[in-house]
Amino acid sequence: MPRQRTSFAALLALAIFLPFPTLAQQPEITPALAKVIEAAKKEGKLLIRSTPASTLAGPEAQAAAQAGIKETYGVDIPIEWSPGMAYGPLAAQLFQEMQAGTPASTDVLALTPVQIVPYLEKGLFRTIDWRGTAPSLKPEMVEADGKALRVAMSLPNILYNVKEAPWVADIKTSADLLKPAYKHKFVTTPFLGGFDVLLADDVWGLEKTTAYIKQFAGQIGGFASCGSVDRVASGEIAAIALDCSGGWPNNIAYRGKNIVAAQLVDDIAELRYSYLTIPTHSAHPNAAILYSIYMASPAGQKKVMADYNGFDLGDYPESYARKFVADARAKGTKFIDVTVDWWKTHPNVDKQVVDLTKIVRP
């Protein structure tokens, strides 16, 4: 009996000091958000076009988003997903649809600053009072005067097969990629993803970047698109330098399996963001707003962005991206923050990178 009383007392003390399990945080239903929810119900559906390797991923991610919106906001909006083109061509098509006066073929358009900036003054995007509708959104999530909402972050990196390319773990800087030992052991993207930012005068500049890419061209063993993680995982491709994402090891398909890994190159360290925009000619704009707010919420970041993109925004505690970036900074890595405003103030980069790609793809 004394032993039982001691055990019970210990358990009671433990229970007092342990926190109670927390319930899923429910959003504040502001009057503005209530109007969006009711209007979204009347619209009745949401059209999403994307490539499975993009920010919005594929049908599994959309099913997760639909379930999350229902659980969070109490409205079941069928999401009709269809495969789409890459960001640039899709934005161009949406712009043509707008000019022709036809409804948008996707209600939500996921883009990066590269594609957003050229259309900012052309009327392609709706201006949304994001924080008036969802006050919990952080101010920095809203860019381009309400035309773009941050939902994901990516870090250009070397994506590699852990078994086939263990040598990648030894690469720390861009100079390491030029070592003879690594010649033809990796591929790159045909558009030199991640290298474009180096062209900015306040980063490397045109002369230094061009000289580097001329040497780099002799090192590469071919090309692969961003999103070629399955080819890396299978061992068909040992490594991609640079891959666009950085989050594939945390993608639900590879998390904890030690198949693929991502290695930052310290002097090409960039925080690059993906945004959700809503076309002005969207047929279901309120459903699109509700979808976007959910994607930027803690639940959407965890259950959709982290699971299907690997990286989320890193704005919430226990975020994979938050820890990844914090660990890198603790080791001395300094990141370039590539926002919409950054791209607007570096207008020549997108033109110069086209010439740069001709060096590797003559």
Secondary structure, DSSP 8 states (H G I E B T S, - for coil): -HHHHHHHHHHHHHHHHS------------HHHHHHHHHHHHH--EEEEE-TTSTT--HHHHHHHHHHHHHHHS----EEEEE---HHHHHHHHHHHHHHT---S-SBEEE-HHHHGGGTTTT-B----HHHH-TTS-GGGEEGGGTEEEEEEE--EEEEETTT-GGGGG--SGGGGG-GGGTTS-BB-TT-TTTGGGGSTTTT-HHHHHHHHHHHTTT---B--TT-HHHHHHTSSSEEEEES-S-GGGSTTTTTS-SEEEE--GGG-EEEEEEEE-BTT-S-HHHHHHHHHHHHSHHHIIIIIIHHHS---S-STT-HHHHHHHHHHHTT---EEE-HHHHHT-TTHHHHHHHHHHHH--
